[in-house]
């Protein structure tokens, strides 16, 4: 007996043996607008995609950097850094060519070994990014789509770095020897003052605001294969407020950062053949520079390259669930109190959970 709440499409299928693909277009429509020429695209890891379906997504990623070891007074010590990234993003499509997107993320980078903890910076940052997404070109017959994503971004956080604080203790010790305290009370006051100075000097508040934009191209090669490429340009103004131990004051330093990012991803989707799995292979290149506004003194960022495969569940067009693993290269050696590290090797992983509407 047919239940009263059975959907009309399922009722028609029961009576007339209509195929599900023809009987349930409403359910199929969820996520359909990332499908072109029969191929359903997987959103890349390093950047957004050329499609703008209404969606909400969660990403959890991690880095682990192995920079070898250095000789210390206590023997060989490893140099390692770890990072965790949590990200939540949402897109709302007003029409099939215009939408708005927003992303919030939290990132923590810490030293994962003794030498890394006191020889390099750790940081915590939270940021937002939002802006429109515009479909510039759609050629379903050729399997091509192009989209533009201008955006505004703001990040707030701080950097914890004791590498410059520890050497300054030698100067403090020399000053104390040259001018020792006259009483226990004065010695206690100096100790408390030094403690506050060291805490303040170790922490540098950091603020970033900026504008950027990315251009995305997707190309389908039949039902099973597709390719995506993107270019991302971002300009940010950074405000750092380091603490000077000598003057016991904070000063504001403004920097301007310009970064470029290139991403390419190849995807395979087996759902058309009844296999609910997708495979991706992604590469990403990032580079840029920054300069101090007051002096125009500039420095280049490391040109880093990341590549790796991903495995995704593609049984439902309304969802994307998957994992990505990759290797990153191009980072400079770490400078420590005991000398330079080996060339770092970075391992990256990410879990993605995304729902399309």
Secondary structure, DSSP 8 states (H G I E B T S, - for coil): ---TTS-HHHHHHHHH---HHHH-HHHHTTTGGGEETTEE----SSS--S---SEEEEEEEEEEEEEEEEEETTEEEEEEEEEEEEEEEEEEESSSSEEEEEEEEEEEEEESSHHHHHHS-EEEEEEEEEEEEEEEEEETTTTEEEEEEEEEEEEEEEEE--HHHHHHHHHHHHHHHHT--SSHHHHHHHHHHHHHHHHHHHEEEEEEEEEEEEEEEEEEETTTEEEEEEEEEEEEEEEEEEEETTTTEEEEEEEEEEEEEEEEEEEEE-GGGT--EEEEEEEEEEEEEEEETTT--EEE---EEEEEEEEEE-S-TTEEEEEEEEEEE-----EETTEE----EEEEEEEEEEEE-
